Amino acid sequence: MADDEITVLAVDDLPQNLRLLDAVLSPRGYRVLTAASGEAALEMLPTAGADLVLLDVVMPGIDGYEVCRRIRRTPGLEFLPVVMITASGDQEKLHAIEAGADDFVTKPFDQGELLARVANLARIKRYQDTIERQAVELAEWNGELEARVAAQVDELERVNRLRRFLPPQLVDLVIDTGEDESFLGSHRREIVVVFCDLRGFTAFAESSEPEEVMGVLGEYHAALGELIDRFEGTLERFTGDGLMVFFNDPVPCEDPAARAVEMAVAMRDRVEELAEGWSRRGSDLGFGVGVAQGYATLGRIGFEGRSDYAAIGSVTNLAARLCAVAAPSQILVAQRVFGATDGIAVGEPVGDLELKGFSRPVRAYSVTGLAPAHETSGEVE
């Protein structure tokens, strides 16, 4: 059946009337189906694919009016065009309209009039079919669009979640490779931890206006954040002036101790520059760093909608304690870190330190700078 072929269901109890309708319509390209009663027509309609019904009024059994009313109550057929074939009386025309007919022709019908009315209603039916088809397509497109938007929102939330504690290079790697986030699950690994904070910050915060404190923190975080990203460290947390960064997790890296010490030196130099400006504004702030190496349990902690990537273990406490006893502009590193950076870090021993939370003294070194061959502007090799 061609796409533009119109199917007409002719309903009449007289075979000669059905033959006449077929003889008029078929030569004009219409596909004509016939039903000899109202009951037969109602049985055919759900599967006949009719575009229009020519319905006689007077038939045995249920008449044309009742057939039309039932068509209007049938889901999917509510807007099927119905042309009633009536006698010439105005009362029959009124009943046809009340029953839900779209149009009517009177007996004996004029062929030209019949063809014109059928063509007009067939065109309206095609418009209705087009609208319904477009509505279905639009619903499918909307469903697809909603699915795409939901997927993009999920991906954006995932990216934002990763960017909270991973360096941009690692986030880009996860996105580009399409890897899942299973590597953020709980696991054990050796890491190098850098802990740093500002000396004199508590006194400064107590004696300064909140806006001034926020201004200093903004400069401080911006400077250190840029260096953390540049050296591809993992930011565990920052609390006011305190920051904790670690290396070799969640993705292993070469020479994590060297990378940590180089970042610490770059941080110290950068904060010293900032401190000159703070000093001119009347704020006396220094900067201390502690670096330690050891095993920790790492993974994502938190609850739905709010989580962090954390490292748990004595190595984090050791870095924090070294930072706490460091003098302004001093970088204190544990013996293991200093040994791993032999030939890279320049420093001197500070002896065995009694640190809170540690039962035994901790041997530490003060890193004063980098060996000439390893001096860097902060770029990771």
N, C-alpha and C positions, 0 to 999 in steps of 0.2 A: 504494500500500500504506500502510495506516495505521501510525502510529508504534508502536502497541501490538500489531500483528499478529504472530503467531508463525509462523515457517516451519518445517515438519517435513518431513524427507526420510525417506520410508519405503522400505526396501530389502528386497525379497523376490523370489524367482524365480517365484512363483506369482501370476498376475494376479488371481485371486479374492481372495487375501489383501490385495493392494494396494487393490483396490476396497473391501474391508471396512474397512480402516484409513481410507481417504478418507471413507467413509460415516459413520464414527464421529467423525472429527475436524473435517471441513469445516463441518458445521452448528454446531459450537461456536466458530467464528471462526478456526480454524487454516487457514493456507495450506499445502496438502499438495503436495509434489513426490514423484515416484516414480522408483525405479531398479530394474531387473530383475536386476541382478547386482552383486557387490561391485566389479568393475572399473568399471562404469558409475557407481556411487556415488562412487568415489574421483576419477573424472574430473569429476563435477559439483560436488563440494564446494568447490573453491577459489573458484568464482564464483556458487554457488547462493544464498549468503546464508542458509544454513540455521541455525536456532537450536537444533535438536535432531535427532537421528537415531534412528529406529526400525529396528533391524537384526536381521534373521533370522539364525539361526546356520547352518542347513544350506542351502547353496546350491552350485550347480555352480561350477567354477572356484575362486576363493579363498573360503573360508568367512567367516562373520561374525566369528570370533575374529581372523583375520588382517586383515580390514578394520578392525576396532577398533584393532589394534596399529599399523597404518599411519596411521590418523587421529591417534593420539597422537604419532607421530613427525613429523607435518606441521606446519611453522611456521605459527602463526596458528590452528591447529585443536586444539592440545594440550588445551584446556579445553572443547571442544565437548561438550555432554551427549550421551551415547550410552545408549540403552535397548536391551538385548538381548532378543529374543523367543526363549525357550528352551522345551525340553520340561520336564517336571516334575522331572527328575533333579537331585539335589544336585551331582553331578559337573559337569553343564553350567553350573550357576550359579557354581561355583568357577572353571571355565575362563573364564566371562564376566568375573568380577571380576579374574582374573589378566591378562586381555587389556586391561583398562582401562575396562570398562563402569562407568557411574555407577549404573545400576539395571537391573532386568530384570522381565519379566512372563512368565508361563508360558502355554503353549497348552493348551487353548483359553482365550484371555484373557477376563477379565471387563471389560466396557466401562467400568464405573465405576472399577475399579482402574486401567485404562489411562489414563483421563482424569485421574485424580488424580496419577499418577506423571508424566505429561507436563506437567501444570500446575505441579507442584512444581519439576521441573527447568527448565521454561521461566522460572519466576520467578528461579531461581538464575542462569540465563543472562542475564537482564536485569540482575541485580545485577552480574555480571561485566562486561557491556557498559558499565554506568554507571561502574564503577571504572576500566576501561580508558579511557573517554572523559575522565573526570576526570583521569587520569594524563597523558593527552596535553595537556589544557588546562593542567594544572599545569606541565608541561614548557614549554609555550609561554609561560605567564605568567613562569616563572622565567627563560626566555631573554630575554623583554622586560625584566624587572626587572634582569637582569644588564647588558643593553645600556644601560638608563637609568642604572644605578649607574656603569658605566664612563664614560658620557658626562659624568655629574656630576663624577666624579673628575678626568677630563680638564679640564673647565671650571674646577674648583677649583684644579688645578695651574696652569692658564693664568692664573687670576686672581692666585694667589700669586706667580707668576713676574712678572707685570706690576707688582704692588704692591711688589716689591723695589726698583724704580727709577723708577716713575712716580708722580706725585701722585694721591691718591685720586679727585680730580675727573676726571682723564683715564681712570683705570681704569674708573670708573663709566660714562663715555661710551663706551668700547670695548665694555663689556658690554651697555649699553642699545641701542647701534646694531648690535651683532652684527658689527662690523668684524673683519677678520682682523689678524694681527700683521705684515703686510708693511711697515708704516711703521717697523718696528724694524730693517729691513735696512739695509745700508751705504749712506750717502748723504752729500752735502756740503751744509752750511748755515752761515750766519752765526749765531753764538750769543754770549751774554754769560755769562761764567764767573765764579762767586764762589768763592774759596778762603779758608778760615778755619781758624785753629787757636789753641791756647792758648799764651801766652807763659809760660815757666818750667815747662812741664809735665814735661820730661825730668828736671829736678832734683827736682821734686815726686815723680815716680814712683820715683826712686832712693832717696829718703829716707822714703817712706811705706809703710805696710802695704798689701798688695794689696787688702784689703777697702776701705780708704779711697780708693784710686785708683779702684776700680770704682764706688764710691758717687758720686764727683765726676763720672766719665764718664756715669753713669746720669742725673744731673741735667742735665748739659750736653747730652747727646744728646736727652733728652726736650724740653728747651726749644727747641733749634734745629730738631728734627724737626717740632714743632708749627708753627713759623714757615715752614719749607720747604713744608709742606702748605698753609698759609694763603695763601702767595704763589704757589702752584702751580708751584714749581720742580721740576726733575728732578734727583734725587740720583744723582750718578754713583758716588760711593763715600765711605766714611768709614774712616779708618785711625787708630784711637786717638782723638786729639784733633783730627785734621785732617779736614775735610769739603770736598767739592767739589760744587757745585750749578751747573746752567746753565739758561738760559732761551732760548725760541724753538725748542725741539726736545724731543721728536719732533713736537709740534704747534706750529705758529707762534703767537706771541702778539703783541699790540700793545705797543709801548714796552718791549721786554725790558730795555733799559738802566735805565729808570726803575724797573721792578719789581725788578731786581737790587739797585739802590742802596737802595731803600726797605727791602728785606729785610735788607740788610747793616746799616743803621742800627737796625732793630728787633732784630736779633741782638746788636749791640753793647750796646744798652740793656739787653737781657734778661740778657746774661752779666755785665754790671756789677752787676746786682742779685744774681746768684748769687755773684759774686766777694766781695761783702761778707760773705756767710755763710761762704765758704771762708776768708776772712781771719780771721774770728773763731775758726776752728778751727785757725789756724796755717798756712794754705796761701796763698802769695802767687802768684796766677795772674792773668795779663792775657789780652787777646783781640785778635788782629790779623786784618785782612781785606784781601784783594786782589781787585780786579775788573778784568776785561779783556774786550774785544770783538773778534771776528774770526771767520774761517772755520775750520771743522774738519770732519773726516770722522767721522761718527757711525754707530753701529749696535751690534747685539748681538754680543758676543764671548764665547768660552768653549767649553765642550764639553757633551756630552749630560748633562743632569741638573744642570748648574751653569753659569750664564751671567750676565753683567752687560751693562749698556748703557753704552757708553763713548764718550767724545769724544777724538779724536786730533788734535793740531795744536799749533802754537806758542802759540795763544791760551790753552790750558790751562797751559802752562809759564809764560807771562807772569803769569797770575793767581797762580800758586803763588809766583813770585819776588817779586811785589809784597807778597804776604802775609808772606813770609819777612823782608822788611826793614821791615815796618810796626811801629811802636812799640805798646806796650800801649794798647788802646782806639782805635787808629788804623785808618781805612779808607783805603787807597791805591787809587786808580783810575787807569787809563790815560787818556791825553788823549782818545781817541775816546769813552770812556764819559762823561767829564765833559762833553764837547761835546754828547753826545746827551741829557744830563740838565740842559741849561741851563734855568734857571728852576725847577728841581725840587731839585737838590742845592746845598747851600751848602758851599763849600770854598775852598781856597787852594792855589796851586802849591807844589810841593816841589822843583822843578827837574828836571834830567835825572839819572836814576839809572843807575849802572852795575850791571847785573844779570847774574848768572851765566848763561851760555848764550846771551847776546845780544851780538852784536858791536858794536852801536851803543847809545848811551845812550837810555833810555826816559823820556819826559816824563811825569810823574805829578802827581796832585793828591790832597790830603788832604781827604776829605769830613767835615765837622764836624757836619752835620745836614741837615735838609730845610727848604725855604722854607716860611714859615707856611701858605701856601695848600695845601701838599702834605703837611703833617704828618699822620701817620696812626697809628692804633693797631695797624696790621698788617693791616687788611682790604683786599682787592684790589678796586679799583673795577671 
